[in-house]
């Protein structure tokens, strides 16, 4: 079981907002949204009667697919979508079947669902980066003129101010937030390619159908599919790891500053020890280091997932499902922990000179 969902380890690793976005209930709602939008598209372009398309879309939007049936179907097919389509058809009149999924592929649905999830994820990350920036500004306002020892290679170097130390934490986070805007433009793209990525499943209506589906879902419509061009997702993973790494640097600094005998920082709400009641462990600072190392490890796997053979891969694709949601949860938890940790700083550095 993942530590992000574990019944007690989740107490430190779980992030409720990220878990809700990436969770199976939300994922299924987005898949149904895509299928319903596609039914409407088939009506828009005249492949089925608009009346039937609209009726099918309403049934799909209200569907509550049998999760156990989806589990069994996924075990058989490697994907949930074939069983999902069967369940949707079983829940409506047969005259509506031509308006269900016809012309879509499983990858169209699954990749587009992920993009819709990443839309929400990046909004969440941007909000938290802004909150963390504000919390760090508050630390500078309260303690920025205070003096502390600057250290290079963990040896005393020259005196610096608290503001100098905080600025070293802030600058990378500001760059990550600026990069996020561009990243959203590169990644929030519809996936629609048909069986082999040629969009010819609907004849000369393929491009029109893609444009209509993108419009229904509020996504950009790229000129071509990205079945085997996974660089955008790898960039998302890289961004997540960079954010976590910057938070980890902050956490490492705070852990060192909190050492007994150094005492350059005072933090409310540290963790207790079962054997040494005099200790107050810097749990949140340590967590930032752990999450940074976790995401750095997962990033290598996402780069392995760039290797998609020919027009479509199963192995590399499935690797993304295992890694990217975990990286999202790790980064979200790190940002949440950093906001809490920064807000708990009660003293930092010494008196101003």
Secondary structure, DSSP 4 states (H G I P E B T S, - for coil): --TTT-TTTHHHH--HHHHHHHSHHHHHHHHHHHHHHHHHHHHHTTSS-HHHHHHHHHHHHH----HHHHHHHHHHHSSSHHHHHHHHHHTS-GGGGGGSSTT--HHHHHHHHHHHHHHHHHHHHHHHHHHHHHHHHHHHHHHTT-EEEEEETTEEEEEEEHHHHHHHHHHHHHHHHHHHHHHHHHH-B-----TTSS--TTGGGHHHHHHHHHHHHT-B--SS--SS--HHHHHHHHHHHHHHHHHHHHHHHHHHHTSTTT--EEETTPBP-SS-TT--B-HHHHHHHHHHHHHHHHHHHHHHTT---TT--SHHHHHHHHHHHHHHHHHHHHHHHHHHHHHTEEEESB---
